[in-house]
Amino acid sequence: SVSSENKKEKREKKGKKESKEKPKTKKRQKSFAWNHFTIINKDPNNQRAACNYCGVDYAADTKRNGTSTLKAHIEYQCKIYPGRCEYKKQKVLSFTKKKKLLEILMKSMLVA
């Protein structure tokens, strides 16, 4: 019958799924913060990481604490980080030069 064939197919599919499961492998660390920090305490209850530049340590369990504090340290707090830019905001553009150039052009047109 059709229903017994469907049940048999489902059992076969389940067996295939179980055999396809891969053994758990260690996931790579995805955040850019891990390029700048080293795990110093591998205790699963109190994992900590130290900044590679200044040595300041932070709670580093990615599930509990996340990596926001690590990123913030690198971007805003670490004075030794070589890639740090003090002035990240765009400079205010000055239009005085263009304005002066237009004035000079207008004067030269009036004189001519």
C-alpha atoms as one frame of an Amber mdcrd trajectory, in Angstrom:
protein
   0.000   0.000   0.000   0.969   3.624  -0.506   1.115   4.563   3.190   3.476
   1.684   4.062   5.792   2.730   1.184   5.815   6.330   2.455   6.718   5.169
   5.967   9.533   3.040   4.574  10.884   6.009   2.557  10.776   8.240   5.647
  12.764   5.665   7.663  15.379   5.461   4.896  15.671   9.260   4.768  16.150
   9.415   8.548  18.903   6.825   8.319  20.635   8.847   5.600  20.423  12.059
   7.651  22.003  10.404  10.662  24.876   9.007   8.617  25.537  12.400   6.981
  26.085  14.160  10.321  29.648  15.326  10.639  31.582  15.160  13.867  31.632
  18.475  15.731  34.557  20.619  14.719  35.831  23.742  16.381  34.272  26.809
  14.728  36.570  29.533  13.555  36.370  32.869  15.293  34.550  35.254  12.972
  34.829  38.663  14.601  37.684  40.943  13.537  38.270  41.540  17.262  39.950
  38.131  17.531  42.735  39.388  15.251  43.691  41.775  18.064  43.036  39.686
  21.203  44.502  36.482  22.630  42.565  34.192  24.957  44.463  34.071  28.248
  42.076  32.096  30.445  40.388  29.140  28.779  38.219  28.345  31.813  34.741
  27.872  30.277  33.111  29.697  33.213  35.422  32.722  33.111  37.051  33.029
  29.696  39.203  36.159  29.319  41.159  37.706  26.456  43.999  40.227  26.468
  44.646  42.974  23.932  47.687  42.135  21.807  48.853  45.767  21.961  48.330
  47.083  25.494  47.535  43.910  27.466  44.191  45.017  28.915  41.984  41.981
  29.502  38.237  41.581  29.036  35.597  38.920  29.586  35.691  37.005  26.330
  33.028  34.317  26.329  31.368  35.044  22.990  28.037  33.519  24.065  27.795
  35.394  27.393  29.693  38.604  26.759  29.882  38.973  22.988  32.704  40.778
  21.237  31.344  44.336  21.391  33.628  45.340  24.258  36.628  43.894  22.441
  35.775  45.830  19.271  35.151  49.039  21.219  38.513  48.709  22.934  40.332
  48.398  19.616  38.391  51.170  17.890  38.208  53.773  20.671  40.258  52.936
  23.751  43.529  51.248  22.819  46.096  54.027  22.466  48.764  51.646  21.105
  46.715  50.026  18.296  48.592  50.996  15.093  45.466  51.202  12.896  43.686
  53.644  15.148  42.590  56.871  13.527  42.194  59.797  15.915  39.981  61.774
  13.572  37.467  59.477  11.913  34.932  62.144  11.015  34.979  63.731   7.606
  36.610  67.121   7.524  34.374  70.122   6.941  34.904  71.250   3.400  35.772
  74.859   2.850  34.210  76.733  -0.040  36.122  79.953   0.459  38.649  79.125
  -2.236  35.931  78.485  -4.788  34.138  81.646  -3.724  37.315  83.698  -4.107
  37.945  82.139  -7.502  34.452  83.140  -8.648  35.003  86.698  -7.384  38.262
  86.940  -9.316  36.593  85.612 -12.470  33.692  88.050 -12.120  36.058  90.991
 -11.610  38.130  89.971 -14.617  34.986  89.715 -16.749  33.838  93.179 -15.652
  37.225  94.712 -16.403  37.468  93.147 -19.851
